[in-house]
Amino acid sequence: MADLSLPRPGCCKWAEGDAGNYIFPCNTRVEAGVSYCSEHSAIVYIPPEERRRNRSGGGGMSLSFRRAA
């Protein structure tokens, strides 16, 4: 079994890798209760308004292709 890699406490939990071999390259500090730094949060988080627009057929890319993590 490969060594388990975990994000450092208090740091962004942005993961890269595949098949269970993940690394956590972002060492940006985050507040308690927050998973990602502002840069990675902007990639991961889809605002509710945009999610509703996509569900109602408002055009654009489907959510399955927009998810980054």
Buried (B, 14 or more C-beta within 10 A) or exposed (E): EEEEEEBEEEBBBBBEEEEEEBEBEBEEEBEEEEBBBEEBBEEEEEEEEBEEEBEEEEEEEEEEEEEEE
